[in-house]
Amino acid sequence: MEISAVRVPGTASRRLHCPPPPDHHHVRRSLRLFLRLDHKSLSFSTSSIRPYRGAVSCVTGGTSSWSEEEDVTSREEDESPTSVPLEPIANEEQFNRIIAEAHRLEQPVIILWLASWCRKCIYLKPKLERLAADYYPSIRFYSIDVNTVPQRLVNRAGVTKMPTVQLWRDSKLQNEIIAEYQAWMVVKDIRKMIEFEE
């Protein structure tokens, strides 16, 4: 198979010869035609390149050949987090401040009471962090390790088993779930608890 002469501006005519494909039908080859371009026919200016967050946008003649600035910004604004870490509460003063602030904003608060030795707590925590992303920022999720806070705070909340998930609103304990069963069922019940309170 022959290809007729191809003329590229600034180069001499060339006759290219491509051999026929092999007779074996199971062998596939793609034939590629390489053309030598005249480097003088291409114009390039470093002023026409502007970096944007790791991407390069080329501007030709004052107009953008492709611009993703608006699209990237809008995507970042629309994307919500898939997981929100549970903020730890370390002492009673911090607990009082969080509950008072939530009361002022008229927002409920979800608190996971856990212990470092509790295996169910370890399994439940990342699932609660994903659930927290669904309600962020209207509902804040917190965690309290019963081994690191005064026993007075644990008694005040009435926590006797771990993990326990409580919903506080108007500076009062409104509802709680003792999460001694499968984590996905606990998350489902917490969601029902939140929606019932709303």
C-alpha positions as CSV (number, residue, x, y, z in Angstrom):
1,M,0.0,0.0,0.0
2,E,1.4,3.4,-1.0
3,I,0.5,6.8,0.2
4,S,0.7,9.6,-2.3
5,A,3.1,12.5,-1.8
6,V,2.2,14.7,1.2
7,R,3.3,18.3,1.2
8,V,3.7,20.1,4.4
9,P,4.4,23.9,4.3
10,G,8.1,24.5,4.6
11,T,9.2,21.0,3.8
12,A,10.0,19.1,0.6
13,S,7.5,16.6,-0.8
14,R,8.1,13.1,0.5
15,R,6.7,9.8,-0.7
16,L,6.1,7.5,2.2
17,H,5.7,3.8,1.8
18,C,3.8,1.8,4.4
19,P,4.3,-2.0,4.2
20,P,1.2,-4.1,4.1
21,P,0.0,-5.7,7.3
22,P,1.2,-9.2,8.1
23,D,-0.8,-12.2,6.9
24,H,-1.5,-13.4,10.4
25,H,-5.0,-12.3,11.4
26,H,-4.3,-12.4,15.1
27,V,-1.6,-9.7,14.9
28,R,-2.9,-6.2,14.8
29,R,-0.8,-3.2,14.0
30,S,-1.7,0.4,13.7
31,L,-0.1,2.3,10.9
32,R,1.0,5.8,11.9
33,L,1.9,8.6,9.6
34,F,4.6,10.9,11.1
35,L,4.9,14.3,9.5
36,R,7.8,16.6,10.0
37,L,6.4,20.0,11.0
38,D,8.1,23.2,10.3
39,H,9.0,24.7,13.6
40,K,8.8,28.2,12.1
41,S,5.1,27.7,11.4
42,L,4.4,27.4,15.1
43,S,4.3,30.4,17.4
44,F,4.6,30.1,21.1
45,S,4.9,32.7,23.8
46,T,5.5,32.2,27.5
47,S,3.2,35.1,28.2
48,S,0.4,33.1,26.9
49,I,0.6,30.6,29.7
50,R,-0.9,31.2,33.1
51,P,-0.8,28.5,35.8
52,Y,-4.0,27.8,37.7
53,R,-3.9,25.3,40.6
54,G,-1.6,22.8,38.9
55,A,-3.4,23.2,35.5
56,V,-2.2,25.2,32.5
57,S,-4.6,27.4,30.6
58,C,-3.3,28.7,27.3
59,V,-4.5,32.1,26.1
60,T,-4.4,32.9,22.4
61,G,-5.2,36.3,21.0
62,G,-6.6,37.6,24.3
63,T,-9.2,34.8,24.6
64,S,-8.8,31.6,26.5
65,S,-8.6,28.4,24.5
66,W,-9.9,26.5,27.5
67,S,-10.5,27.9,30.9
68,E,-11.5,25.8,33.9
69,E,-11.2,28.6,36.6
70,E,-14.9,29.1,37.0
71,D,-15.7,25.4,36.7
72,V,-13.1,24.4,39.3
73,T,-14.3,27.1,41.7
74,S,-17.9,26.1,41.4
75,R,-17.1,22.4,41.9
76,E,-15.1,23.2,45.0
77,E,-18.0,25.2,46.4
78,D,-20.6,22.5,45.6
79,E,-18.6,19.6,47.0
80,S,-19.4,18.8,50.6
81,P,-17.1,16.8,52.8
82,T,-17.5,13.1,52.9
83,S,-16.3,12.8,56.5
84,V,-16.1,15.3,59.4
85,P,-13.8,14.3,62.3
86,L,-15.5,14.2,65.7
87,E,-14.2,17.0,67.8
88,P,-12.9,15.7,71.2
89,I,-14.1,17.2,74.4
90,A,-11.4,17.1,77.0
91,N,-13.0,18.6,80.1
92,E,-16.2,19.9,81.7
93,E,-15.5,23.5,80.9
94,Q,-15.3,22.8,77.2
95,F,-18.4,20.7,77.4
96,N,-20.4,23.5,79.1
97,R,-19.1,26.0,76.4
98,I,-20.2,23.7,73.5
99,I,-23.6,23.1,75.0
100,A,-24.2,26.8,75.7
101,E,-23.1,27.8,72.2
102,A,-25.4,25.2,70.6
103,H,-28.3,26.5,72.8
104,R,-27.6,30.1,71.6
105,L,-27.6,28.9,68.0
106,E,-30.6,26.7,68.6
107,Q,-28.7,23.7,67.2
108,P,-28.6,20.2,68.5
109,V,-25.4,18.5,69.4
110,I,-24.5,14.8,69.0
111,I,-22.0,13.4,71.5
112,L,-20.3,10.0,71.2
113,W,-19.3,8.7,74.6
114,L,-16.5,6.1,74.1
115,A,-13.5,4.4,75.7
116,S,-10.2,3.6,74.2
117,W,-10.6,-0.1,75.2
118,C,-14.1,-0.4,73.6
119,R,-13.9,-2.2,70.3
120,K,-17.4,-1.2,69.3
121,C,-16.5,2.4,69.8
122,I,-13.6,2.1,67.4
123,Y,-15.8,0.6,64.8
124,L,-18.6,3.2,65.3
125,K,-16.5,6.3,65.3
126,P,-15.6,6.5,61.6
127,K,-19.2,5.8,60.6
128,L,-20.3,8.6,62.8
129,E,-17.8,10.9,61.1
130,R,-19.3,10.1,57.7
131,L,-22.8,10.7,59.2
132,A,-21.6,14.0,60.6
133,A,-20.7,15.1,57.0
134,D,-24.4,14.7,56.0
135,Y,-25.4,17.3,58.7
136,Y,-22.4,19.6,58.6
137,P,-22.4,22.4,59.7
138,S,-26.0,22.6,61.1
139,I,-25.3,19.8,63.6
140,R,-22.0,19.3,65.3
141,F,-20.7,15.9,66.4
142,Y,-18.3,15.5,69.3
143,S,-16.6,12.6,71.1
144,I,-15.8,12.2,74.8
145,D,-13.4,9.6,76.1
146,V,-14.7,8.6,79.6
147,N,-11.2,7.8,80.7
148,T,-9.9,11.3,80.1
149,V,-12.7,13.5,81.6
150,P,-13.7,13.8,85.3
151,Q,-16.2,11.2,86.5
152,R,-18.5,14.0,87.5
153,L,-19.1,14.8,83.8
154,V,-19.8,11.2,83.0
155,N,-22.3,11.0,85.9
156,R,-23.9,14.3,84.9
157,A,-24.6,12.8,81.4
158,G,-25.9,9.6,82.9
159,V,-23.5,7.4,80.8
160,T,-23.2,3.9,82.1
161,K,-22.2,1.9,79.0
162,M,-20.0,2.5,75.9
163,P,-20.6,3.4,73.2
164,T,-23.4,5.8,74.0
165,V,-24.6,8.4,71.6
166,Q,-26.5,11.4,73.0
167,L,-28.5,14.2,71.5
168,W,-28.4,17.5,73.4
169,R,-30.6,20.4,72.7
170,D,-31.5,23.5,74.7
171,S,-28.7,22.6,77.1
172,K,-30.5,19.4,78.0
173,L,-30.1,15.7,77.2
174,Q,-33.0,14.9,74.8
175,N,-32.3,11.4,73.7
176,E,-29.7,8.7,73.7
177,I,-28.8,5.4,72.1
178,I,-26.7,2.7,73.8
179,A,-24.9,1.4,70.7
180,E,-24.3,-2.2,71.6
181,Y,-25.5,-3.6,68.3
182,Q,-24.2,-3.4,64.7
183,A,-22.7,-0.1,63.7
184,W,-24.8,0.4,60.5
185,M,-28.0,-0.1,62.5
186,V,-26.8,2.4,65.1
187,V,-26.1,5.0,62.4
188,K,-29.6,4.4,61.1
189,D,-31.1,4.9,64.5
190,I,-29.1,8.1,65.1
191,R,-30.3,9.5,61.8
192,K,-33.9,8.8,62.9
193,M,-33.2,10.4,66.3
194,I,-31.9,13.5,64.6
195,E,-34.8,13.8,62.2
196,F,-37.4,13.2,64.9
197,E,-35.9,16.0,67.0
198,E,-35.9,18.4,64.0
